[in-house]
Amino acid sequence: MRRQGLRGEREMGGEALSAYRTLLRATRKSFAGDTVMLKASAVEIRKHFEDNRNVTSQSEIQGLLESAREASHFISNMIVQAKLNSRGGYEVKPSKDHAGGTLEIPSEDILKSSGK
């Protein structure tokens, strides 16, 4: 019986590692070229996984894995970064992954205050 439990724990660990890597890939794609956001998102993702490292409840683990999947989907499909163009304005170029999403463009004041 214990042997089955260990296998289940390893599988959960594998799922957690996969979810972690998927989140990091999503941020690398969405924040490509933005080292500040890449670093900050990696730190935040790591913190969430470390904070939940000792969770043992299967239902709680499943909930955390589902949250990670949802976060990865959100980052990949709902975040589009505006880039400063040569005219001093910002351009947004959504990819095919963003089809069907609504686009909220922040004001120039918000963009300037963010330091980018």
Secondary structure, 3 states (H helix, E strand, C coil): CHHHHHHHHHHHHHHHHHHHHHHHHHHHHHCCCCHHHHHHHHHHHHHHHHHCCCCCCHHHHHHHHHHHHHHHHHHHHHCCCCEECCCCCEECCCCHHHCCCCCCCCCHHHHHHCCC
